[in-house]
Structure formats: C-alpha cells, structure tokens
Amino acid sequence: MNFFKKKTTWSNWELIPLKLAIATIYLLLGAMFWKEVKEYAGIIGILFGITLMISLYLWITKMKNEN
C-alpha cells in the first residue's frame, strides 16, 4: 500500500476546505446543546459535504500531478 506513504505539500489556501470540513463535522458530533444546533444541522451538513468534496478533489489532483 504505497497510497499512505506518498508525500504531498499543501499551501495554507489549499488546507482551508479541509479545515472547514473537519470543523463542521466536529460541530455536529460534539454539539452539547442539540436543541440550539438542530435548526442549523442541515446547513452544517451541506457545508461539510461541499468542503469534503473540495478537499478530496484537491488531494486527488495533487496526487495525480506529482506522479
């Protein structure tokens, strides 16, 4: 499995979607006050999905460009 051994470099601009994806899922999973967060759960879930797809796209294109 050489997939996990490959190294890539990321700029701060490219890490923003990944950090947003991690932060939004953390908000959903770690919400202590579910009643207050429930009305925003759909928006947070959509934001997570979008940022996750952007992060995966950036990662896959970066891996293809380096090979």
N, C-alpha and C positions, 0 to 999 in steps of 0.2 A: 504494500500500500504506500506508494510514493506520494499519494494525494496529500497527506498530512505533513510530509517532510518538505514540501515546496515552500520557498520563502518569497514573500512579496513585500513591497514597500507601499505604504499608504500615506497620502498627504492628509493634513487636517481637514481639508474640504471634502475629501472622499470618506472620511470617518463620520461626518455629520449624520447621514441617513442611518448608519449602523447604530450610532449612539441614540438616535431618536427611537429606533425600533426597540432597543433594549429598555429605554426609559418608559416607553408606552406600555410594554408588556409588564414591566415592573409595577407600574401604576395599577394595572388591572389585577395582578396577582397579589400585590401587597396592600391593597386598599383596606384600611381598617374600618372606615366608615362607608359601608357599601350603599347605604341609602342615599348619601350625598353624591356618590360617584356613579350610581346606576344610570342616571339620565345622560351621562357623558360616556358611558361604556361603548356605545356604538361608534361614536366619533373616535374614541381612543383605539378601538379595534380596527377601524378603517385606516387610521394613521399608522398603526402597527403594520398592517398588511402592505400598505404602499411603501413605507420605508424599508420593510424587509425585502420586497421585490427589487427596489432600487439597489440595496446593498448586495443582494445576490447577483444582480446584473453587473454591477461594478466589479465584483470579485471574479466572476466568470470571465469577463472581458479582459481583466488584468492577467488572469492565469493564461488565457489564450495568447495574449500579446507577448508574454515572456517566453513562451515556448516556440 
